[in-house]
């Protein structure tokens, strides 16, 4: 069975996302464990956790990850923002552990003009601090490849490896490859050769054994644009072939694949459209 899913909303309760995923025939799911665009924390009650567990059992959805809030920036040169980010990430790791979610995905951070090397060092320092503060967190922190928009770090595999190299507890760090982001960062995926070169670079610099999840998104912008604009599968600058390469790559067969494509409300159910498009590409 292939692990294929989408990001679903937790409006109405965390368990709602699990049932949404099930309705769409998903076998994997990504959620925010709180409102992702505010600093406000969410404390889970025993009831929240119970409902979530029950939903997981009822639907049979085995693979779930969470995505950390967008405001978190461990590379921030602003001490106040940095401290806030450390705290927020600690909360996220604890909350996800309470929900038995094994992976928390995070964009590494933005250096905000302080410089890339400084930013990478700050991120690692922040991760070390967070891990020290929450030894009880059982989930892995999964660093996502980014498009490199603005001063965002993590747009090269080397940058992600550099962060991990400076983290003490490397076994608590994993990686997420986002097709839209790597393409925007300049890694081509459109032909079989280009795709293989990109994956070989990932293997060489980071290692496929440390890859935990793949985000499947097409993009509105071109190769190397450094702009992060997700598009429906096969409708953007990446095109449909790349998704076929990924879905049929034996090296990636066991890895969960999640879409984060646009969800505009209207007569077309875009999640269903994108998921079905991906399912039609699977050759085994
Ligand atoms: Zn992503």
Boltz pocket constraint, residues with backbone or C-beta under 6 A from the ligand:
constraints:
  - pocket:
      binder: B
      contacts: [[A, 144], [A, 145], [A, 178], [A, 215], [A, 260]]
      max_distance: 6.0
